[in-house]
């Protein structure tokens, strides 16, 4: 069996009840109240909207604030249909922002942005050598992560575009929409997409995706939020405990392209079927930055095959920060989930001057398997005219 972390990792490998939070007010406030609402029409469901700055190309962007009855706050921007802030209470009710991001659109357009919180696509993760063949035609995409295509490519990747926003009148929800024209970033078909963020009173952040096309095209959308349940910029995630509902993972080559083999996690450091502390079996344990790593993956960067039937909602992951007691469960109808342990974070400065160190946050990206378009045996990512791409991921928060 091929191991993702050959010697080092294999050696290391040798080695829920949820308390739903009370509807209580948070014990202390962080900056969750910003920005100032502009709606002010007396509607109790009014969703605050504020400017988020102009892009380099001169396009205006906005940020929307969703709040629930328990004091949770999520902020989302039209730039990249991105989740910018997420304020969650700890076991004593203290709110803190748990995701990486920037204070304005200039930060998101800067070099420090590694897909923070964005909607990623048209096809998230990698496509081998930026090539695929569909209906007899070969397509060539940007190889922006040499030698492969990553997260939708270059300047017109979905994460770099300004989406149109429509706040809901009934729920704490915003729907972002965007049509990507035929040939954009090399992909076929005019692809019309909608991404809806909903913050519920059950302390869930729900993300619904929809897309239609006029020509067969691969689609694989995800959200790329980086979480640190102790608070973004508060240190590493190595002490977080992770459970993954996955018996198998997709084995990859050294460039993180699936070999096509589905391998069992049993007896490897990828076995998170029971909760494990992330730092317990991570390779290059002592590494303080990316350059210190000797393994090709630099830590965890794997697609896990979620147990149960794709297309039905089921638990994919549970993450807990023992210090604060914050817990996040992820439920999805997607076949896979990418666990990425922030291996390229580089002390970049984010919101409020906070620094995001190496392994200072992690991503749990629900998705179809990487490079599916080149693997007939993987669940298909091809959307056909007349069909609707539809997928949902729910993040459920609690503290214990
Ligand atoms: C990928 C990593 C990549 C990162 C970029 C993750 O989804 O799995 O390989 O480096 O995104 O931020």
Boltz pocket constraint, residues with backbone or C-beta under 6 A from the ligand:
constraints:
  - pocket:
      binder: B
      contacts: [[A, 114], [A, 115], [A, 125], [A, 256], [A, 301], [A, 302], [A, 338], [A, 340], [A, 344], [A, 363], [A, 365]]
      max_distance: 6.0
